Amino acid sequence: MAVTGRTPFFLLAVLLAACGASHAQAFDPARSRIDFDVHTRIGSPVRGRFPAFDGRLDTLADGRQQVRLRLSARDLVIGTSARYTRLARGPQLFDAARYPSIDFVSDPYPPALARTGGALEGRLRMHGVERREHFVLAPATCDRPGQGCPILAIGRVSRDDYGLDGWRWALADSVGFRIDVRFEN
């Protein structure tokens, strides 16, 4: 085999693929938004958001993709209410002092899922409990999801499943998440 100027780069690419090297696209916090809601027992929504988060989309060596997301429970906010924010961060709900982050790692999935939409399965760790959860990706509205248009994922989880059992008399069990993501350029 003749060695050309391209041979070392080709061999490096093959070695990186064999070692499971991946490519990552970081979420752009300035152009992304992560919201949540929980309803009161009389049906009124209480809406909040996670302004501080770290996320990325990894492209794995086999071509599949995987999402990794970490939300800061310490920084969550409920509307413009300092009181409700303090209560949500407190020991009766998210207990952000003991459990400062909420983490999600998806199962590997085919890249087409971001365009077509569908089920996104993975592991959610919240309040010291890890469980499998199911989110739904909406079909993309452009050819380059995450760049030309946001990637939208929604899902609901049970507070009881994660031991978020404070305020039972006031709040329903279900917590909804809406994840609207764009990548850094």
C-alpha positions in Angstrom: 0.0 0.0 0.0 1.4 3.3 -1.0 1.4 6.0 1.7 0.0 9.3 0.5 -0.6 12.6 2.3 -4.2 11.5 3.0 -3.4 8.1 4.4 -2.6 9.3 8.0 -5.9 11.3 8.1 -7.8 8.3 6.8 -6.2 6.0 9.4 -6.9 8.6 12.2 -10.6 8.7 11.2 -10.8 4.9 11.2 -9.1 4.7 14.6 -11.4 7.4 16.1 -14.5 5.6 14.8 -13.2 2.3 16.2 -12.6 3.9 19.6 -16.2 5.2 19.7 -15.3 8.9 19.1 -18.2 11.1 18.7 -19.1 14.6 17.6 -21.0 16.9 20.0 -23.2 19.9 19.3 -23.8 22.1 22.4 -27.2 23.6 23.1 -27.2 27.4 22.8 -28.6 28.7 26.1 -29.4 32.1 24.6 -31.6 30.6 21.9 -33.0 27.6 23.8 -35.7 27.5 26.5 -36.7 24.8 29.0 -40.0 25.2 30.7 -42.0 23.1 33.2 -45.5 23.2 34.6 -47.5 21.7 37.4 -51.2 22.2 38.0 -52.9 23.1 41.2 -55.6 20.8 42.5 -58.2 23.1 41.0 -56.6 23.0 37.6 -54.7 26.3 37.4 -51.2 25.9 35.8 -48.1 27.0 37.7 -45.4 27.6 35.1 -41.7 27.8 35.6 -38.5 27.5 33.6 -34.9 26.4 34.0 -32.8 29.4 32.8 -29.5 27.6 33.7 -28.8 24.3 31.9 -26.1 22.4 30.0 -27.0 20.2 27.1 -25.6 18.6 24.0 -26.3 16.3 21.2 -23.7 13.6 20.6 -23.3 11.9 17.3 -22.0 8.4 18.1 -19.5 6.4 16.1 -22.3 4.3 14.7 -24.1 7.4 13.4 -26.9 7.3 16.0 -27.4 10.3 18.2 -27.8 10.8 22.0 -29.0 13.8 24.0 -27.5 14.7 27.3 -29.1 17.5 29.4 -28.5 18.8 32.9 -30.9 21.4 34.4 -30.0 23.5 37.4 -32.8 23.0 40.0 -31.0 25.8 42.1 -31.8 28.3 39.4 -35.4 27.4 38.4 -37.9 30.2 38.5 -41.7 30.4 38.8 -42.9 33.3 36.7 -41.9 36.5 38.4 -42.7 35.3 41.9 -39.8 35.2 44.3 -42.0 33.5 46.9 -43.2 30.7 44.5 -39.6 30.3 43.2 -38.3 29.9 46.8 -41.0 27.3 47.5 -40.3 25.3 44.3 -36.6 25.2 45.1 -37.3 24.3 48.7 -37.4 21.0 50.6 -41.1 20.5 50.0 -40.7 20.2 46.2 -37.5 20.1 44.1 -35.2 20.4 47.2 -32.5 22.1 45.1 -30.1 22.3 48.1 -29.9 18.5 48.3 -30.6 17.7 44.6 -29.1 20.6 42.6 -29.5 19.1 39.1 -32.0 17.2 37.0 -30.3 15.0 34.4 -31.6 13.3 31.2 -29.6 11.0 28.9 -31.5 9.6 26.0 -31.1 6.2 24.5 -29.2 6.3 21.2 -31.6 7.0 18.3 -31.4 7.5 14.5 -30.7 11.1 13.3 -34.0 11.1 11.2 -36.0 11.3 14.5 -35.2 15.0 14.8 -36.8 15.6 11.4 -39.7 13.2 11.6 -40.6 13.5 15.3 -41.5 10.6 17.5 -40.7 8.9 20.8 -37.5 9.8 22.6 -36.7 7.4 25.4 -34.1 7.7 28.1 -33.1 8.0 31.8 -34.2 10.9 33.9 -32.6 11.5 37.3 -34.4 13.9 39.5 -34.6 14.3 43.3 -32.1 11.4 43.8 -34.3 8.9 41.8 -33.5 7.6 38.3 -36.2 6.2 36.0 -36.9 5.6 32.4 -39.0 8.2 30.8 -40.7 8.9 27.5 -40.6 12.3 25.7 -42.0 13.2 22.3 -40.1 15.1 19.7 -42.2 17.2 17.4 -41.6 16.9 13.7 -39.1 19.5 12.5 -40.3 22.6 10.6 -37.1 22.9 8.6 -34.4 20.9 7.0 -31.7 21.5 9.7 -33.4 21.0 13.1 -31.5 22.7 15.9 -29.9 25.2 13.4 -32.7 26.5 11.1 -35.5 25.8 13.6 -35.8 24.6 17.2 -36.0 21.0 18.2 -39.1 20.6 20.5 -39.5 17.8 23.0 -42.4 17.5 25.4 -43.2 15.1 28.2 -44.9 14.6 31.5 -43.6 12.8 34.6 -45.1 11.8 37.9 -44.0 13.8 41.0 -44.7 10.7 43.1 -42.3 8.6 41.0 -39.5 11.0 42.1 -40.4 11.6 45.7 -41.5 15.2 45.0 -44.4 14.7 47.4 -44.6 18.1 49.1 -47.6 20.3 48.6 -49.9 17.3 47.8 -52.9 19.3 49.1 -52.2 22.1 46.5 -50.5 20.5 43.5 -51.4 17.7 41.1 -49.0 14.8 40.5 -48.0 15.5 37.0 -45.1 17.8 36.0 -44.8 18.7 32.3 -41.6 19.6 30.5 -41.2 21.6 27.3 -37.7 21.6 25.9 -37.1 24.0 23.0 -33.5 23.7 21.8 -31.2 25.3 19.2 -27.5 24.5 18.8 -24.6 26.8 19.1 -23.2 28.0 15.8 
